[in-house]
Amino acid sequence: MGLSSAMHWWEEWQLRILVLGSLFFQFFLLLSITMRRTVPRLRVLVWVAYVGGDALAIYALSTLFSRQKQRIGDRVTSALEVVWVPVLLIHLGGPYAISAYSLEDNELWRRHLMTLVIQITVALYIFCKWWSGEEKLLQAAILLFVVGIIKFAEKPWALRRASFNSMQASSSLSPQRKSSSTVVGGIIATIGRWCISEPYDLILASGRGNKWRELQESESLQKYVEEASKCVLTTEVDYEEGAKAIARHSELFGHTDYFADTIAPYSVRLSELQSFMKLGYLRGYLIVKMYIEVRFAIMYTKTRAVFSPLGVFLHYYLLPSLALASVVIFARSHKDGYSVNDIRVTYILFFCTAAQELYIWAKDLLGILLRTCQNRVGAYIGRWVSVETDTLAQYNLLSYCARNRKPTILMKLATFSFLRELINKNWYIGQVQSASHITFLVQRHVEDGWKKYIRGDTARYKKYNNLRGQLTLRRHHQMERIGWSLDMPFDQSVVIWHIATDLCFHYLNTSPQGVVTRGIGWSRDISNYMIYLLFIHPEMLMPGTRPGLFHIASDSIELFLKDSKASLDRAGNLEHDFICSTKTTKTEDRLILLICNLTEALMEVQENDRWQLILSVWLEMLCYSASRCRGYLHAKSLGEGGEYLSNIWLVWSFMGMQTWAERHHNLEHLEEEDDEGEEEQEQGGVDQSVEITIA
């Protein structure tokens, strides 16, 4: 009896639960944009809602179709259920806050277009075949049908505009082609472009945009390097201009879509460099974050569709008006003979649909209210509360080995070895709040590169873009001693330097006191982040990166320390054990020998210079890695919360350095330079910018 009652209850409430569940997914997606980017371990919930929301709405439509076929003789009691059909269409369109979960979703716009045709046809068929309600209820349903069809049709359109090919096409710097030879056709095409274009697309089409296009004349690289060097030397931080730049960042930095691997003219790059230099370090960092936020909105939300002139009319005026009108009409309609539960569910659906359409108004009004409480620049800075809260992902190879030797409680609970490996890889990713400081160091590093190394020389400009630590070793007169550690494949250099950095930190004669403390911390933070990229996101470290090197190094270390009895209860014990073993144990493992040789060479350097050297090498490696990751991968990482490497990549690009696209389109004719002469020109040794920052 209990089972039959449960089945009867489920039969009665199934459709209501499905529709309300679909509504819950919509509001969860609408409010989850912050969680999606800031809480990595909860992003799976957003993915479930994104995938499950569409599936649930389609399943609800099919359930409604089946129920109407079974209850075809009872038209009165089922009329309200038919009104839910346009609401499900609205749910299939999704909220404006999310259009794609991953970058690949944008390339599936054709599939969504086919789904659009099929689902609208099915919805109209269900509604027309089984509708039996009164006139006012019909009016409310028709209004919601208009909302549903517009929102559902908007989804494939938004996906198409955010596809990679579309972004590259919209980033084209060429003038718009005439779409028709007739005057009428040209007017219609112009109006159409105006209706669907974004605001700064319209700027490009205006007189200012035409003036900007005039700057695209072909220029030589030599002229660009000379002008850029002068720009860096002569441009001073202008706080007043910096405040204006924060307010109009899309005009200054919005023309070049680096995420679409766009190649900008040298004149445009020079203009960006000059604007970026005027900002200073803090405002420059905020501009980078704003640029990422805007590009994220373009690629993963319906921003390009919503904030076009046509989109503004639809989302700010038409759709909210239709949704509110449907609520009023439904409230005034006769409801005699309908199920009380169906009436309540319908009220919930209508009110929540209206609230969803008014969300964009509420969001803008809240923004206006905040801006009235603080000045314009403060409002923008307040969007991120404090740069101190920005984090940098961390992973450590020696800690990984320690957990393998002495598994944690969580790893012991995993029954199978592959689960323990999965937990050890993904659960112990740390975070440190040093992202902003390291970004400032990179900005200073690139600025000094223009001033002290490039100095208007094209050959040195190209060479600087290919350095990954050699410049630092040469300045510290260590090229002959440890230059070999940078002449090997980049991923192998990362592994060796990562372990050597840890060993130098735990060496007995290393003092954690004094002015080098922050230099030690930042060196380890970059080191742990680079090994995190190699192990977790090898595609972003550099093309051809071999994540298997992480396991090879781990196996070599575990084999080297197999007879060790050291306790692993405290952090650093494994490092101390490794150091002791290098003095007493002979090994033929090439990787261990390279690590020992590098560590010994670094420990021979005086302590202050040692950490100055290590930090500068890691800064060069970080810039080298960022500049060799194509924009598509940076764009893809934004859908997964974003990678800090994208910040470095944008700083590198805004500071006028060579981008991935430029490197593969320009011929590389590096002039051979006399290393001895180069050393003489760079006397003065240590990178002063890093010294000043650490001190």
C-alpha positions, 0 to 999 in steps of 0.5 A: 500500500505504501509503494502504491501511494508513493507511485500515485503521489509521484504520478501526480507531482512529477511534472510539478517537481520537474518544472520547479526543479528546472526553475531552481537550476535557472536561478542557481545559474543566474547567481553562480557567476561568482562561484564559477570563478572563485570557488574551484571545488564548487564549479562542478555544481555549476556544470551540473546545473548547466547540463542538467538544466537543459536536460530537465526542461526537455524531459519536462516537455516530454513528460507533459506531452505524455501526460496530455496524451493520457489525459486527453479526456480531462481537458479542464484539469490539465489546462494550467500544465499546458501554460507551463510550456512557454516557461520551459522554453524560457528555461531552455534559453538560459539566464543571461549570466551564462551562455557557455560553461566551456569554450568548446560549448560556443562551437556547438551553436549549430547543434543548439540552433537545431535544438531550437527549431525542434523544441519550439516546434514541439512546444507549439504543437503541445500547446495548440493541440491540448489548449483548452483554457480561457481567453485571459490565460491564453493571452498570458501564455502567448506573452510568455511564448514571445519571451521564450522564443526570443530567449531561446533563439538568443542562446545559439546567437550568443554562442555563435558570436562567442565562438573562436572564429567569430571573435577573430572576425570581430577583432579584424582591423579591416574596414567593414565591407559593403554587403549590398550594391544598392542604397537600400541594401546598404542602409538595411545592412548598416542598421542591422550591424548597428542593432547587433554590435557592441558599444566599442564595435560602434566606436570603431565604425564611427569617426574615432574608429576610422581615425584609429584605423588610419594608425594601421599603416605598416611600420617596421619592427625597428621603428616600433622598438625604438619608439617603445624604448623611448616611451618607457624611458620618458613616460611617467605615471599620471595618476589623473590620467590613470583614473580616467583610464580606469573609467574608459578601459575598453577604449584604450585596451579593448581594440586588441583581443589577445584571447583571439590571438589577434595581431595588432599594428605596432602603432596600436601596441605603442599606444597601449604601452604608453597608456599602460605605463601611465597607470602605474603598478596598482592601476595597471594590475586592475586594468588587467583584471578588468580586461579579463573580466570583460573577455570572460563576459564576452566568451561565457555569458550573453553580454555581446547579445544583451548589450547591443542596441537591439539586446538592450531594447529586448532585455531592458524593456520588451521582455520585462514588460511582457513578463510583468504583463503575463503576471497581471493577466494571469492574476486577473484570469478565472481559476475555477476548476483548476487544481490548487497545487497547479495554481500555486505552481503557476504563480511561482513560475510566473513571478519567478520568470518576471523576477528573472527578467528584472534581474538585469534592472536590479543589478544595474540599480545596485551598481548605480547605488554603489557608485553614488556612495563612493567615487568612480575610481573607488567603485572600480577598485571596490569590485575586487575589494583588495588585490591582497586577496588574489591567490596563486595556485601551489603544488610541491613535488617533494610534498607529493613524494612525502604523501606517497611515503606516508599517505594522509588519512584521506588517501588511506580512506581511498580503497584503490590505488588510482583513487589515492593518486587522484586525491594526491593530485587534485586535493592538495592544491594550495593557494597563496595570496601573493599574485598581486606582488608577483605581478608587480615584480613582472611589470618592473622586470619588463620595464627594466628590460626595455630600459636596461637591456633592449634600449631600442635594439631590434635584435636584443628585443627578439632575444629578450623575448626568448630569455628564460633565465640566461639574462639573470645568470649572466648578470650574476656571472653564473652562466658558465657555472649553471647555464647548463640548467637552462639549456635543456628542455624547458619542462625539465628545467622547471623540474630541476629548478623547482626541487633545487629551490626547495632544497636551498630553502631547507639547507642548514645555512639558509636564514629565513630572516632579513631583507631576503625573506620576501624574496624567498617566499616569492621565489617558492611561490613562483616555483610551486606555481610552475610545477603546478602548471606542469602537473595540472595544466601542462598545455599552458606551461608550454607547447609540448610540455611532458607532465610525465616528468613530474612522475619521473622525478617523483619516482627518482626521489622515492628510489633515492630515499628508499632506505631513509628512516626520516619522520615525515610528521613535519614539513621539510623533513623530506627536504632535509633527508634529501640533503643529507642523502646527497652527502652520503649516498652515491647515485647514477640517476641523472636527474638526481645528479643534476638537482644536486649539482644545481643546488650545490652551485646555488648554495655557493652564492652569497645568501642575498645574491642567491635569492635575488638570482633564484627569484629573477630566474623564476620571473624570466621563466614565468614570462617565457611560459606565459608568452608561449601559451596561445590566447585560445588556451588562456581563453579556455582557462577562463571557463575553469576559473582562470589561470594566474598565468593569463595575468602575466601574459596580458602584462607582457602583451600590454608592455609591448612584448612579443605575443604568441601570434606575432612570434609565429607570423614574424621571421626570426633573424636573431643576430649573433651577439658577443656574450662578453661584450654583452656582459660588459654592457650590463655591468652593475650585476643584479636586477635593481628593480627586484632588489628595490621591491624586495628591500 
